[in-house]
């Protein structure tokens, strides 16, 4: 554990809490945490996770702009059509990232490719305030923790366990808020 691990934990906790309450500032905090994590993953030869952090930065800029636009996006569910599209896109990304990472010094290209793909989809879902993004992120934690444990990144494992709990809590919070908004609309 070093100062960067602690900083990422603090920034990410603040970011997750701000996201739960739909505060666009969380995107900027995630950008900062992603820069630090990219450095740490690069040092650990986890190039898929490094790539993921750069993709997070790009998606976070887009998310910040989208969440700050005039027509605010409301919390919503992912449609069945979107789920099918996300599964197809994820599969294509997994295959593509796997072949890219296999030709680098990435120590675990398949796991890294799966994790990278799932997290890209979950981040995209977060941009559009789809409730299920929280649960997809929770799934990614189940993949992340064994991967980081294998590389003896124990503090990162604990950090991601906390993220998983908060992600699941965020999903429940958004689901309750969505249902509350639906109830209010039906009384009008």
Secondary structure, DSSP 8 states (H G I E B T S, - for coil): --HHHHHHHHHHHHHHHHHHTT-THHHHHHHHHHHHHHHHHHHTT-HHHHHHHHHHHHHHHHHHHHHTSSS----B---HHHHHHHHHHHHHHHHHHHHHHHTTT-S-HHHHHHHHHHHHHHHHHHHTTBTTHHHHHHHHHHHHHHHHHHTT-HHHHHHHHHHHHHHHHHHHHHHHHHHHHHHHHHT-
